[in-house]
Amino acid sequence: MPHVANTNRSARRLALLLAGSGALHFAVPKFYDPMIPTQLPGTPRAWTLGSGIVELAVGAAVAVPRTRRLAALAAFGLFVGVFPANVKMANDVAASAAPAPMKLATKARLPLQLPLLAWALRVRRNAV
């Protein structure tokens, strides 16, 4: 039984992370707009809000045991899909007059995407 409890707790935490991140896209969209690669069609705000909706939906689906397996795979795809925006942000901050700690933080968070990918796959694997 402890394994099931740990699995559910991990899935709930992933769901909360996704939902929280999705909500932030609506609360502070100006933070996310500059991350949108200019090669994408449409406006950065549309992509910010659209990706917020996707994160909220995937988070909700991860929270539900019946949809968890597929939703965790969607979370993996989402993490892969937003990686270019994280790279763009790191490069933009590195080229700016931002303080050194901020420059370091945006670069350091790039390899932190790997544990997120592993987490999504683990939630998928452990879904019942």
Disulfide bonds with the S-S distance in Angstrom:
none
